């Protein structure tokens, strides 16, 4: 089904209000070519819950709930007003390093308008194809990097299990800040710098179970950040 969708450019995405477009990302300062290549290798398997990204599937609900909870706290709205999707409707979200769209779709289901951004064209194509299965989602995908993105003033910026894969982490964070409007929320997640985290998130998944680890993904033992 996904291969069929990828061959049908006439299909229209729900998130049609974004004006940005695909760009060449290989020359971007935040991109490490070898890292992108490793994700391209498994790009067709993003939505297989038992495949190489199974750990990201397992984390996705918790990550989404964490983001929703903190946005609710920051909103200072009464509890009666933060039920359902209406209180988040219209908020613009940039999901940087979106991969196949796992987090992007979950955030869109909260009622927000999501722009999923990834450096790998193959990831973007897979995310676009999967989004066709739910026309109600206000989500758009684009091949780009944070620093190349033409859109600005997002209400929420997320980069989940991404920073450990970029060439310039400090510059990458600056790019995220530049995407956010004043007062916006920025969410980053990455693996802790502890022996236990390395064992649980790298050694066992990648070298024992031969699946993609939660934070290091298909990168092998990338250095931890925090």
trRosetta pair geometry for C-beta under 8 A, 3 or more apart (Angstrom, degrees):
i j d omega theta_ij theta_ji phi_ij phi_ji
1 4 5.7 -58 -157 32 32 113
1 5 6.6 30 151 -19 66 105
2 5 5.6 -53 -148 35 36 112
2 6 6.4 40 154 -24 67 103
2 44 7.5 147 101 -152 141 81
2 47 7.8 164 -75 39 146 133
2 126 6.9 18 -175 -136 134 72
2 129 4.7 85 -153 139 81 140
2 130 6.8 -6 -112 -68 112 71
3 6 5.8 -51 -151 31 32 115
3 7 7.0 26 153 -15 61 107
4 7 6.0 -68 -161 36 33 107
4 8 6.8 21 150 -18 67 114
5 8 5.7 -68 -151 34 38 109
5 11 6.6 -30 -157 13 84 162
5 128 7.9 -173 138 113 114 80
5 129 4.0 126 98 -145 127 93
5 132 5.2 -172 -147 39 137 154
6 125 5.5 51 -129 171 110 112
6 126 7.9 -17 -82 -83 120 46
6 128 7.9 104 -105 82 70 104
6 129 5.1 -34 -63 -80 77 133
8 11 4.9 63 116 -18 107 108
11 132 5.6 1 162 -116 146 129
12 16 6.7 1 176 -79 106 126
13 16 6.3 156 83 -67 76 75
13 128 6.4 -76 -82 -145 127 89
13 131 6.2 30 -135 108 99 134
13 132 7.6 -83 -100 -78 68 71
13 139 7.1 -92 177 88 113 61
13 140 5.6 117 119 -107 141 69
13 141 7.4 -150 -124 17 161 80
14 108 7.9 105 83 -170 136 141
14 131 7.0 -125 15 163 101 114
14 134 8.0 -41 -25 110 143 69
14 135 5.7 144 -72 -173 109 51
14 136 6.8 26 -113 124 153 10
14 137 5.0 152 40 83 152 57
14 138 5.1 -110 130 -98 112 37
14 139 6.1 46 64 33 107 60
14 140 7.8 -133 74 -60 60 70
15 18 5.9 16 146 4 102 110
15 108 7.7 -96 -62 -116 118 131
15 113 6.2 129 -129 -162 103 83
15 114 6.6 -96 -88 64 149 60
15 115 6.9 177 158 -85 149 61
15 137 7.4 -43 -38 126 94 76
15 138 4.9 97 -88 174 79 55
15 139 4.7 -113 -29 93 130 10
15 140 3.3 -123 96 -34 122 85
16 140 7.1 147 -70 -81 26 121
17 113 6.8 -35 55 -157 124 144
17 138 7.9 0 18 -167 111 108
17 140 7.9 -142 48 -27 57 140
18 113 7.9 164 -48 160 99 113
18 115 5.2 121 -98 -96 157 116
18 140 4.5 -151 34 61 131 157
18 142 7.4 -117 126 -36 138 129
18 151 6.3 -39 -150 -74 100 145
19 150 7.4 -77 93 96 90 126
19 151 7.3 144 51 -78 77 95
20 115 7.0 68 35 -154 135 138
20 140 7.9 134 54 123 96 132
20 142 5.1 -15 111 -99 113 169
20 144 6.8 -55 164 -25 129 156
20 149 6.3 -17 -129 -157 150 77
20 150 5.0 170 -110 48 92 100
20 151 5.0 -73 -47 -26 125 103
21 142 6.6 -173 -169 -138 9 117
21 150 8.0 18 24 16 69 133
22 121 7.1 55 -155 -112 134 94
22 124 7.2 141 -105 121 113 167
22 142 5.8 -159 -78 -163 57 73
22 143 4.0 37 -140 45 95 100
22 144 6.9 -148 -137 -48 40 82
23 143 6.6 -158 43 103 47 83
23 144 5.1 59 35 -104 102 84
23 148 5.3 -142 77 156 148 137
24 27 6.7 41 120 15 103 100
25 28 5.0 -32 -167 -3 67 125
25 31 5.5 129 150 -67 95 155
25 36 7.6 161 102 -109 122 156
25 119 4.1 -169 139 -149 156 82
25 120 7.8 -89 58 -55 144 32
25 143 6.3 -120 -25 163 121 90
25 144 6.4 167 -83 -142 111 22
25 145 5.2 127 -141 -33 108 100
25 148 6.7 -135 -109 15 77 156
26 31 6.4 -127 -134 104 28 149
26 33 6.3 37 -144 -97 90 104
26 36 7.9 -125 -101 50 71 161
27 31 7.8 57 61 47 15 128
28 31 4.4 82 69 -4 98 111
28 119 6.9 -126 43 -120 141 118
28 145 4.2 117 -171 13 166 155
28 147 6.2 151 -158 59 106 110
28 148 5.7 -81 -101 -33 122 120
29 147 6.6 1 42 42 98 161
29 167 6.6 -127 160 75 54 124
29 168 5.7 -14 144 15 98 138
29 171 6.0 -56 116 127 124 154
30 145 5.4 161 56 -176 117 136
30 146 6.5 23 21 38 166 99
30 147 6.1 149 -10 1 119 117
30 166 4.5 -30 -176 -157 88 117
30 167 5.8 178 -160 38 27 87
30 168 5.7 -96 -103 46 62 89
30 171 6.3 -149 -81 101 91 106
30 172 4.8 106 -129 -89 125 93
30 175 6.7 -70 -50 5 145 155
31 35 7.7 -154 -171 60 60 108
31 36 6.1 7 -166 -39 103 130
31 119 5.1 152 -109 -145 118 154
31 145 6.0 -107 -50 -84 103 141
31 166 7.3 -49 -81 -137 25 73
31 167 6.4 1 71 -8 23 116
32 35 4.1 64 83 7 105 115
32 36 7.0 169 84 -12 55 83
32 165 6.5 -139 40 166 119 67
32 166 6.6 163 -10 -155 100 25
32 167 4.7 149 -62 -64 87 88
33 36 5.8 -56 -149 36 34 109
33 37 6.2 37 155 -23 67 107
34 37 5.6 -51 -147 33 33 116
34 38 6.8 37 154 -23 63 101
35 38 6.0 -53 -156 28 32 111
35 39 7.1 23 152 -10 63 103
35 165 4.5 143 -173 -170 146 98
35 166 7.8 -117 67 -77 164 27
35 219 5.7 0 -126 -110 90 105
35 222 7.7 50 -105 -90 117 136
36 39 6.0 -62 -157 39 36 106
36 40 6.3 41 148 -25 69 106
36 119 5.2 -88 -107 104 125 119
36 120 5.1 169 -165 -72 94 99
37 40 5.4 -51 -147 32 34 116
37 41 6.7 49 152 -32 63 97
38 41 5.7 -40 -158 16 34 119
38 42 7.6 1 157 8 60 100
38 217 7.5 129 116 120 119 100
38 218 4.0 -173 153 111 110 113
38 219 6.0 147 76 -88 159 47
38 220 8.0 -124 -115 -9 160 85
39 42 6.6 -74 -157 50 38 88
39 43 6.4 69 145 -72 69 85
39 99 6.8 -117 -164 -118 130 87
39 120 5.4 -149 94 -20 114 160
39 122 8.0 168 118 74 81 109
39 123 6.1 -4 140 -62 118 126
39 217 6.8 6 -88 146 96 137
39 218 5.9 167 -76 40 53 125
40 43 5.3 -20 -148 -29 37 121
40 120 5.1 -157 -73 -152 87 132
40 122 4.8 99 -137 37 80 139
40 123 7.3 -93 -92 -33 58 87
41 218 6.7 -169 57 166 115 161
42 45 4.9 -59 -179 43 84 114
42 46 7.5 122 129 -60 85 62
42 51 7.5 159 -172 151 114 118
42 52 4.8 -71 -151 61 151 147
42 53 7.1 154 135 -37 131 98
42 212 7.0 -173 96 -58 169 132
42 218 5.9 170 12 -65 131 148
43 46 6.4 -10 -167 -35 45 106
43 100 6.9 154 -161 -75 65 100
43 120 6.5 -146 -91 134 132 135
43 122 3.8 99 92 131 175 113
43 123 5.1 -117 -130 -73 111 58
43 125 7.7 57 154 58 132 95
43 126 5.4 -169 164 -21 90 141
44 122 7.7 -59 -47 174 67 114
44 126 6.5 -162 -105 -97 36 129
45 48 4.7 -47 -166 21 78 124
45 51 4.1 -149 176 161 116 155
45 52 5.6 73 106 27 140 98
45 53 6.6 157 117 5 90 102
46 53 5.7 16 -138 19 46 158
46 99 5.9 161 -129 152 126 101
46 100 2.5 115 165 -33 161 162
46 101 7.3 81 141 30 144 73
46 102 7.0 -141 171 -44 101 97
46 123 7.0 106 -66 -137 143 76
46 126 5.2 119 20 135 133 143
46 127 7.4 -46 102 -67 165 70
46 130 7.5 -103 89 -32 118 148
47 100 6.0 -141 -43 145 78 143
47 102 7.8 175 -95 -81 67 85
47 126 7.4 -166 -12 169 102 110
47 130 5.5 158 -58 -106 147 141
48 51 3.2 65 92 -15 120 126
48 52 7.8 56 72 21 115 62
48 53 7.2 112 62 44 75 92
48 54 7.8 -53 111 -69 75 81
49 54 6.0 75 169 -120 47 79
49 57 4.6 166 -131 178 77 169
50 54 5.6 26 -134 -92 23 126
51 54 6.1 162 59 -47 39 87
51 211 7.5 149 142 -137 34 100
51 212 8.0 22 123 8 72 110
52 211 5.3 -175 -133 -154 46 63
52 212 4.1 75 159 -22 80 104
52 218 6.8 29 159 -78 133 106
53 56 4.6 -39 -179 38 90 118
53 57 6.2 100 122 -25 83 91
53 99 7.5 140 -125 170 148 148
53 100 7.4 -169 27 21 175 130
53 102 7.5 -157 151 -47 134 144
53 211 7.9 -137 -24 178 14 95
53 212 5.0 -8 -86 55 46 140
53 217 7.6 2 -109 -134 83 91
54 57 5.4 -50 -151 34 38 116
54 58 6.4 40 151 -22 67 103
54 211 5.5 -31 31 -178 111 144
54 212 7.2 141 26 49 64 85
55 58 5.5 -50 -148 34 36 114
55 59 6.4 29 154 -14 65 108
55 201 7.7 131 178 -138 156 72
55 205 5.9 -18 -45 -122 143 150
55 211 6.6 136 -20 123 100 115
55 212 6.2 -138 30 95 106 72
55 213 5.9 -21 47 -166 162 28
55 214 4.1 -108 145 -71 123 71
56 59 5.7 -57 -144 41 33 108
56 60 6.4 56 153 -54 64 95
56 99 7.5 -20 167 71 165 169
56 102 5.9 135 140 44 111 170
56 161 6.9 -117 -107 41 106 159
56 212 6.9 -20 -11 104 106 120
56 214 6.3 148 -71 -135 58 56
56 217 7.4 26 -52 -98 125 93
57 60 5.7 -37 -151 -3 30 120
57 102 6.7 -125 -92 -135 58 138
58 214 7.6 -76 65 -97 104 107
59 62 5.7 -73 -164 48 54 109
59 63 5.6 50 146 -25 88 110
59 214 5.5 98 -35 -143 143 114
60 63 5.8 -58 -146 36 30 110
60 64 6.3 27 158 -18 66 108
60 102 5.0 -107 -106 160 136 114
60 103 6.3 -148 -139 -79 93 66
60 106 5.9 173 167 -39 105 154
61 64 5.8 -57 -148 37 30 110
61 65 6.3 28 156 -17 65 108
61 106 7.4 -154 -96 -134 46 144
62 65 5.8 -56 -145 39 30 110
62 66 6.3 35 154 -24 64 106
63 66 5.6 -54 -151 32 30 115
63 67 6.6 28 154 -16 64 104
63 103 6.3 -56 106 -110 134 112
63 106 7.9 94 83 90 94 154
63 160 5.9 54 -163 -134 150 145
63 189 6.5 -95 -123 -10 114 163
64 67 5.9 -55 -151 36 32 109
64 68 6.3 29 154 -16 66 108
64 103 6.8 -177 -73 -139 90 74
64 106 4.2 -96 -90 148 142 131
64 107 6.6 -148 -126 -68 97 63
64 110 7.2 -172 -174 -47 106 122
65 68 5.7 -54 -143 40 32 111
65 69 6.0 35 157 -24 66 108
66 69 5.9 -56 -147 34 26 112
66 70 6.5 17 159 -12 62 108
66 187 7.8 135 112 -148 106 137
67 70 6.2 -62 -149 40 28 104
67 71 6.3 26 156 -17 65 109
67 107 7.0 -33 98 -103 152 101
67 156 7.5 81 -173 -168 118 140
67 158 6.7 -22 -107 -92 142 134
67 187 5.6 -48 -105 -63 100 170
68 71 5.8 -60 -147 39 29 110
68 72 6.2 32 154 -22 65 107
68 88 7.7 -65 -127 -63 87 150
68 110 5.8 -156 -95 -122 113 141
69 72 5.7 -56 -152 34 30 113
69 73 6.5 29 152 -19 64 104
70 73 5.5 -47 -146 34 37 113
70 74 6.3 33 156 -16 66 106
70 185 6.9 148 121 -157 113 147
70 187 7.6 141 64 -89 146 117
71 74 5.8 -57 -145 41 31 109
71 75 6.2 40 153 -31 64 106
71 88 6.9 52 130 -102 146 112
71 156 7.0 -28 -93 -91 126 133
71 185 6.3 -131 -93 20 81 164
72 75 5.7 -52 -148 26 30 116
72 77 7.1 -85 -157 47 68 100
72 82 4.7 90 -132 -171 108 155
72 87 7.9 68 -108 104 80 143
73 76 7.7 25 166 -64 37 54
74 185 6.4 -176 18 -72 170 128
75 82 6.7 142 71 -90 144 123
75 87 6.9 63 -171 162 166 124
77 81 4.4 -104 165 82 119 121
77 82 5.2 135 85 -51 121 101
77 87 6.1 -148 57 -147 172 142
78 81 5.0 84 63 5 81 104
78 82 7.6 -172 90 -6 42 90
79 82 6.2 -70 -148 37 36 102
79 83 7.7 54 157 -42 64 91
80 83 6.8 -37 -167 -4 35 113
81 87 5.7 106 146 -85 80 131
82 87 5.1 -67 -113 36 56 164
83 87 8.0 95 40 -6 35 121
84 87 7.6 117 78 3 75 87
84 111 7.8 69 140 -48 71 138
85 88 6.1 -76 -167 50 58 99
85 89 6.2 80 139 -61 84 91
85 109 7.6 -107 -100 156 129 47
85 110 5.9 165 -124 171 87 36
85 111 3.2 147 179 -57 98 121
86 89 5.4 -31 -152 -11 40 122
86 111 6.6 -142 -66 -136 17 162
87 111 7.6 107 56 72 46 153
88 91 5.3 -67 -173 17 70 126
88 110 5.1 -15 82 139 159 97
88 111 4.3 125 80 72 94 111
88 112 5.1 -60 152 -59 109 87
89 111 4.4 -70 -76 166 65 117
89 112 7.4 -147 -114 -82 24 40
90 111 7.9 -19 2 146 51 94
90 112 7.6 -56 57 -129 21 53
90 113 6.5 4 -148 -11 25 112
91 111 7.7 67 28 105 96 85
91 112 4.6 -48 73 -124 92 100
91 113 6.8 -178 82 27 39 79
91 155 4.3 -101 -162 75 89 152
91 156 6.2 50 152 -4 118 110
92 112 7.3 168 -90 -177 11 96
92 113 5.2 -28 -104 76 60 106
92 115 7.3 14 -174 -4 89 106
92 153 7.5 49 71 110 143 72
92 154 4.9 -122 111 -135 100 67
92 155 5.1 119 49 8 68 93
92 156 7.3 178 93 31 46 73
93 107 5.4 -116 105 150 168 141
93 112 4.9 57 -14 142 122 136
93 113 6.7 164 20 82 78 50
93 114 4.6 -24 71 -108 110 70
93 115 6.9 -179 90 26 56 67
93 154 6.3 85 -128 -171 18 117
93 155 6.8 -52 -69 64 58 86
93 156 4.4 -18 -110 73 84 106
93 157 7.4 170 -159 -85 59 30
93 158 6.7 6 -174 4 105 105
94 114 8.0 152 -90 -159 18 60
94 115 5.2 -20 -109 69 64 103
94 117 6.2 4 -171 -4 91 125
94 146 7.8 102 147 -120 135 84
94 149 7.1 74 -142 172 138 170
94 151 7.1 174 -87 95 120 121
94 154 4.5 -88 -10 -85 104 167
94 156 7.4 -175 28 96 61 58
94 157 4.8 -6 61 -118 103 76
94 158 7.2 178 90 29 56 62
94 179 5.3 -70 40 159 162 141
95 98 4.3 75 115 -91 109 104
95 103 5.6 172 -145 97 135 108
95 104 4.5 -143 40 -83 160 86
95 107 6.6 176 -66 26 125 149
95 114 5.9 16 -11 -170 115 107
95 115 7.0 -179 23 86 73 48
95 116 4.7 -21 67 -110 114 65
95 117 6.6 167 81 21 56 73
95 158 5.2 -11 -115 67 66 104
95 159 7.9 150 -167 -83 46 43
95 160 7.7 -26 -157 10 91 103
96 117 5.1 -19 -114 68 55 115
96 145 7.9 52 -155 -168 104 49
96 146 4.9 15 -132 -75 141 103
96 157 6.7 19 -11 -174 114 91
96 158 6.9 -177 24 88 75 48
96 159 4.4 -24 70 -92 107 93
96 162 6.2 173 110 112 87 175
96 176 6.5 -113 8 -99 157 96
96 179 7.7 168 -57 14 127 168
97 117 7.2 -3 -20 91 32 78
97 118 6.1 80 -137 -110 28 73
97 119 7.5 -6 -102 -2 69 91
97 159 5.6 68 27 -148 116 80
97 160 7.3 -157 86 51 108 55
97 161 7.6 -145 122 85 132 61
97 162 3.4 141 49 -112 165 132
97 165 7.3 134 -135 58 142 128
98 101 5.7 28 154 -89 112 48
98 102 8.0 176 179 34 71 62
98 103 6.6 -130 -140 58 75 96
98 104 4.9 28 -152 -40 128 123
98 116 3.4 66 -100 -164 178 98
98 117 5.9 116 -9 45 108 38
98 118 5.0 -100 47 -50 78 102
98 123 7.3 151 84 144 74 119
98 124 7.9 76 69 -96 112 67
98 127 6.2 48 119 -101 118 160
98 141 6.8 -133 79 -125 148 97
99 102 6.4 -4 80 9 121 97
99 118 6.1 150 -51 -103 20 140
99 123 5.2 -102 -156 -158 36 128
99 127 7.2 130 108 -65 46 118
100 123 5.8 -108 -66 -156 54 78
100 126 4.6 -50 -125 110 93 121
100 127 5.1 175 -171 -71 38 78
100 130 6.6 63 168 3 95 146
101 104 4.4 -68 -151 50 71 119
101 105 5.3 69 149 -26 98 98
101 116 5.4 -26 -107 -117 81 171
101 126 7.4 -158 4 108 105 79
101 127 3.3 131 -38 -137 116 98
101 128 8.0 162 -49 -36 144 33
101 130 5.8 -176 60 67 136 126
101 131 6.3 -108 -176 -53 165 99
101 139 7.2 95 -152 154 119 146
101 141 6.6 -67 -82 -82 115 130
102 105 6.8 -67 -160 32 18 102
102 106 6.8 9 152 -11 57 112
103 106 5.6 -61 -149 41 37 112
103 107 6.0 34 157 -19 72 108
103 158 6.6 -128 144 115 142 144
103 160 5.5 126 -53 29 162 147
104 107 6.0 -60 -148 38 27 107
104 108 6.3 28 154 -20 64 108
104 114 4.9 151 -161 146 81 141
104 116 3.8 -24 -92 -76 154 120
104 127 6.6 45 48 -160 145 128
104 131 8.0 -48 110 -81 119 119
104 139 5.4 108 154 -150 106 132
104 141 7.3 68 156 -84 172 94
105 108 5.5 -54 -146 36 33 114
105 109 6.5 36 153 -23 64 103
105 114 7.9 -142 -71 64 23 158
105 130 7.3 -75 -59 119 143 114
105 131 6.6 -158 -90 -99 105 82
105 134 7.3 97 -150 49 114 138
105 137 6.0 -40 -135 -130 76 152
105 139 6.3 -59 -92 -38 55 169
106 109 5.7 -53 -153 31 32 113
106 110 7.3 37 147 -23 59 97
107 110 5.6 -46 -162 22 41 115
107 112 5.5 -46 156 57 88 124
107 114 5.1 116 93 -87 112 135
107 156 7.8 -158 -161 100 135 142
107 158 7.3 -163 -72 12 153 149
108 111 7.9 146 177 4 38 7
108 112 6.2 -105 -107 69 38 71
108 113 7.5 40 -119 -122 83 21
108 114 4.6 -92 -68 8 91 127
108 137 4.3 57 132 -158 143 93
108 138 5.6 -176 -150 55 105 61
108 139 4.3 -65 -74 -54 150 110
109 137 6.9 -39 -63 -106 67 95
112 138 7.3 -140 113 74 35 113
112 155 7.9 -137 -143 69 119 124
112 156 7.0 -28 -155 35 156 134
113 138 4.6 -63 -111 129 68 124
113 139 7.7 179 -164 -81 46 43
114 137 7.8 -39 37 173 116 97
114 138 6.7 124 19 100 72 72
114 139 4.4 -9 68 -113 105 85
114 140 7.3 177 95 29 59 60
115 139 7.7 173 -82 -157 25 58
115 140 5.4 -17 -114 70 69 95
115 141 7.7 149 -167 -96 53 28
115 142 6.6 -9 -174 11 98 113
115 151 6.3 94 25 56 178 161
115 154 7.7 -113 35 -102 117 126
116 124 7.5 164 110 -121 104 75
116 127 5.6 -126 106 163 152 155
116 139 6.3 31 -13 -177 108 104
116 140 7.1 -170 26 92 75 42
116 141 4.4 -23 71 -106 106 79
116 142 7.3 155 83 22 57 62
117 141 7.7 178 -74 -155 30 58
117 142 5.7 -17 -108 68 71 89
117 143 8.0 111 -158 -136 60 12
117 144 5.2 -58 -152 67 104 93
117 145 7.2 121 157 -126 117 14
117 146 6.9 117 112 -75 148 56
117 149 6.1 -41 -118 -83 151 128
118 123 4.4 -90 133 94 156 129
118 124 5.2 -167 58 -61 110 84
118 127 7.2 139 4 -6 137 143
118 141 7.3 -11 15 -167 102 102
118 143 6.5 -46 78 -115 69 57
118 144 7.9 79 52 45 28 51
119 123 8.0 47 60 38 50 132
119 143 7.0 62 -158 -163 20 77
119 144 7.5 -69 -93 101 51 17
119 145 5.4 28 -86 -78 98 89
120 123 4.1 78 81 4 107 108
120 124 6.9 180 94 -9 58 84
120 143 7.3 -111 89 -127 19 101
121 124 5.6 -59 -152 38 35 112
121 125 6.3 36 153 -21 69 105
121 143 4.9 -4 -94 -97 66 148
122 125 5.7 -51 -146 34 32 112
122 126 6.5 32 155 -17 63 105
123 126 5.8 -58 -152 37 31 110
123 127 6.3 30 153 -18 66 107
124 127 5.7 -55 -147 38 32 111
124 128 6.3 33 155 -20 66 106
124 141 4.8 163 -154 147 82 117
124 142 6.7 -53 -136 129 135 7
124 143 4.7 -100 -15 -64 159 82
125 128 5.8 -53 -146 36 30 112
125 129 6.3 31 155 -20 64 107
126 129 5.8 -55 -147 36 30 112
126 130 6.4 26 157 -16 65 107
127 130 6.0 -58 -146 38 29 107
127 131 6.3 32 156 -23 64 108
127 141 4.5 141 99 -96 122 157
128 131 5.8 -57 -150 32 29 113
128 132 7.2 42 151 -33 60 95
128 141 4.9 -125 -64 47 84 131
129 132 5.9 -45 -167 10 36 116
130 133 6.0 -39 -177 10 50 115
131 134 6.7 -77 -164 52 50 81
131 137 5.7 -115 -156 77 94 138
131 139 5.4 -133 -131 81 138 118
131 141 7.1 -178 -8 -18 145 117
132 135 7.4 11 -161 -73 44 73
134 137 4.8 68 105 -17 106 109
142 149 7.6 110 93 -118 136 92
144 148 4.8 -145 -167 88 92 110
144 149 5.1 109 133 -82 141 73
145 148 4.7 78 50 15 80 106
145 149 7.1 -127 88 -32 38 83
145 175 7.5 -24 139 168 91 161
146 149 6.0 -42 -154 1 29 117
146 159 7.6 -24 -68 -85 136 130
146 172 6.4 96 42 -155 142 69
146 175 3.7 108 116 131 116 126
146 176 5.7 -42 -158 -67 149 60
146 178 7.9 118 155 58 98 101
146 179 6.2 -91 -162 -36 92 134
147 171 7.4 -10 -64 154 137 100
147 172 8.0 -96 -36 -113 104 49
147 175 4.2 -82 -68 -116 77 132
147 178 7.7 56 -114 58 62 140
149 152 7.8 144 112 -66 99 60
149 179 6.4 28 75 -104 136 116
151 154 7.1 68 133 -57 108 97
151 179 7.4 42 101 -146 79 94
152 178 7.1 -66 -127 149 106 73
152 179 6.0 -138 -129 -140 58 45
152 181 7.6 112 147 -71 76 72
153 180 7.6 39 -131 168 22 22
153 181 4.1 48 -152 -75 66 101
153 184 8.0 172 -167 -54 42 138
154 157 5.3 106 87 -65 134 85
154 179 5.3 5 16 148 118 92
154 180 5.6 -62 64 -106 85 50
154 181 6.4 -166 58 -10 30 86
154 184 6.1 86 96 -145 66 154
155 181 6.4 -13 -85 31 46 119
155 184 5.4 -170 -162 -124 27 98
155 185 7.4 15 149 26 63 83
156 180 8.0 3 -138 -119 9 99
156 184 6.3 -162 -75 -173 29 98
156 185 5.1 -9 -116 66 77 94
156 186 7.7 164 -163 -85 50 36
156 187 7.3 4 -174 2 96 106
157 176 5.1 151 137 -168 143 89
157 179 5.2 114 -100 91 138 119
157 180 4.9 -94 -9 -71 127 100
157 184 6.5 64 -4 137 94 130
157 185 7.5 -172 31 96 64 51
157 186 4.7 -10 67 -114 101 79
157 187 7.3 178 92 27 53 65
158 186 7.6 172 -82 -161 38 49
158 187 4.5 -10 -113 66 82 103
158 188 7.6 170 -158 -76 51 40
159 162 4.3 -93 176 48 91 134
159 163 6.1 86 126 -48 124 87
159 172 7.6 149 -173 156 168 113
159 176 6.0 -87 -18 -96 133 136
159 186 8.0 0 10 -175 96 90
159 187 7.4 172 30 93 55 60
159 188 5.1 -6 67 -110 94 81
159 189 7.9 -174 96 27 56 61
160 187 7.2 2 -70 119 87 102
160 188 7.4 -175 -84 -151 41 37
160 189 4.8 14 -136 42 70 110
161 164 7.3 -41 -165 29 55 108
161 189 6.0 -23 -43 94 63 93
161 190 6.3 135 -108 -103 44 55
161 191 7.8 55 -119 -33 85 81
161 214 6.5 -132 -101 148 142 63
161 215 4.6 -144 -126 -129 99 57
161 217 6.4 118 152 -39 121 108
162 165 5.9 -76 -167 37 45 108
162 166 6.8 41 149 -34 80 105
162 172 7.9 -163 123 174 103 142
162 188 7.7 -101 49 -142 95 86
162 190 7.8 -92 44 -81 45 96
163 166 6.0 -50 -150 17 41 113
163 169 5.4 66 -179 -132 97 97
163 172 6.0 165 -125 101 80 144
163 173 7.3 31 -121 -62 126 88
163 188 5.9 34 -27 -165 133 124
163 190 5.2 -68 54 -66 107 137
163 225 5.5 -5 115 -43 118 164
164 169 7.9 16 -90 -93 32 120
164 190 5.2 136 -32 -147 107 120
164 191 6.7 9 -46 25 157 96
164 215 6.2 66 22 156 146 100
164 216 6.5 -72 112 -103 143 60
164 219 7.3 -173 119 52 101 165
164 222 4.8 117 155 114 103 130
164 223 6.9 -161 -153 80 92 53
164 224 6.5 -32 -113 -120 126 38
164 225 5.6 -128 -83 -26 80 106
165 217 7.1 -12 -69 42 133 125
165 219 5.8 -142 -104 -78 95 144
165 222 6.3 -55 -87 -126 57 169
166 169 5.8 134 74 -82 108 55
166 172 4.5 73 110 -66 167 148
168 171 3.8 13 124 32 124 118
168 172 5.9 155 91 -26 69 85
169 172 5.4 -55 -145 33 30 117
169 173 6.6 30 158 -19 65 101
169 225 5.9 168 -138 -123 155 122
170 173 6.0 -52 -153 32 32 109
170 174 6.7 34 148 -19 63 103
171 174 5.4 -50 -151 34 37 116
171 175 6.5 41 150 -23 66 101
172 175 5.6 -52 -154 31 33 113
172 176 6.8 36 149 -20 64 101
173 176 5.5 -49 -152 31 38 114
173 177 6.6 39 150 -19 66 102
173 188 7.6 -33 -108 -63 94 155
174 177 5.7 -54 -153 35 34 112
174 178 6.5 35 150 -21 66 105
175 178 5.6 -53 -150 34 34 113
175 179 6.8 36 151 -23 63 103
176 179 5.8 -55 -156 29 34 112
176 180 6.8 29 151 -22 65 108
176 186 5.6 101 147 -146 118 131
176 188 7.5 2 -153 -67 177 112
177 180 5.9 -61 -154 30 35 111
177 186 6.9 -42 -87 -63 59 159
180 184 3.6 -150 -171 67 102 138
180 185 7.8 -160 -140 52 132 22
180 186 5.7 -77 -62 -64 151 104
181 184 4.7 111 54 -43 68 116
189 215 7.4 -124 131 -107 86 106
190 215 5.5 100 -161 -156 50 130
190 224 7.0 143 143 -155 112 74
190 225 5.1 21 111 35 159 119
190 226 6.1 131 77 8 113 108
191 197 5.1 146 178 162 96 124
191 198 7.6 101 153 -78 136 53
191 201 5.0 -172 -121 98 131 163
191 202 7.7 57 -152 -41 170 100
191 213 8.0 5 -72 141 140 122
191 214 7.1 126 -81 86 101 98
191 215 3.6 -172 -42 65 98 157
191 216 6.5 -12 -15 -41 147 82
191 224 5.4 -96 89 -118 96 106
192 196 8.0 1 84 72 123 88
192 197 4.2 -178 65 -56 89 159
192 224 6.9 7 125 -165 22 144
192 226 6.4 -63 -123 89 49 96
193 197 7.1 -53 -59 57 5 139
193 224 3.9 170 -91 103 81 137
193 225 7.3 -143 -52 60 111 29
193 226 5.9 -163 -9 91 102 42
194 197 4.5 93 57 6 86 103
194 198 7.0 -153 90 -6 46 85
195 198 5.7 -57 -149 37 33 112
195 199 6.3 34 155 -20 67 106
196 199 5.7 -56 -151 35 31 111
196 200 6.1 18 158 -9 68 111
197 200 6.0 -61 -139 45 29 102
197 201 5.4 -9 174 11 68 122
197 224 7.3 79 102 -101 132 149
198 201 6.6 -65 -118 53 18 88
198 202 5.1 -32 -166 31 60 123
198 203 6.4 57 141 -17 74 102
198 221 7.5 36 -152 -134 106 103
198 224 7.4 -98 -75 -40 95 129
199 202 7.3 -35 -75 52 7 80
199 203 5.0 -35 -136 38 46 126
199 204 6.3 51 161 -20 64 101
200 203 7.9 30 -8 45 15 87
200 204 6.1 -17 -135 26 30 128
200 205 7.9 42 155 -19 43 99
201 204 8.0 47 -6 44 12 93
201 205 6.6 -18 -169 11 30 127
201 213 4.8 93 169 -177 65 119
201 214 5.1 -75 -137 41 101 100
201 215 5.4 12 176 28 139 99
201 216 6.2 124 138 2 98 101
202 205 6.8 -71 -134 46 9 96
202 206 5.6 -26 -174 15 53 124
202 207 7.6 31 143 -3 67 103
202 213 5.2 -10 -93 -89 44 167
202 216 5.0 43 -97 16 95 153
202 220 8.0 51 -158 171 109 34
202 221 5.6 73 -174 -101 146 76
203 206 6.9 -66 -121 49 10 90
203 207 5.4 -44 -162 38 52 120
203 208 6.8 45 141 -13 68 105
204 207 7.3 -44 -81 54 7 78
204 208 4.8 -37 -150 36 49 129
204 209 6.2 35 153 -5 69 105
205 208 7.3 23 -15 50 8 85
205 209 5.3 -45 -138 52 38 116
205 211 5.2 -78 -171 72 87 83
205 212 6.8 -24 154 106 125 19
205 213 4.1 143 74 -89 140 74
205 214 7.3 164 -30 -13 166 69
206 209 7.7 22 -14 57 13 76
206 210 7.1 41 -171 -111 31 29
206 211 7.3 -102 -86 67 40 41
206 212 7.3 32 -90 -126 83 27
206 213 5.3 -44 -42 -35 100 108
206 216 7.0 -53 -44 90 139 125
206 220 6.9 146 174 -114 156 41
207 210 7.6 35 -138 -72 9 58
212 217 5.1 -1 -173 -153 111 54
212 218 5.4 -46 -115 -61 105 73
213 216 4.4 21 74 51 130 92
213 217 6.3 -100 63 -49 71 18
214 217 7.9 -64 117 -62 14 59
216 219 5.0 -118 175 53 77 104
216 220 7.0 -101 163 83 122 20
216 221 6.8 -25 -149 -113 152 30
216 222 5.3 172 -137 29 93 99
219 222 4.3 -2 126 -34 138 119
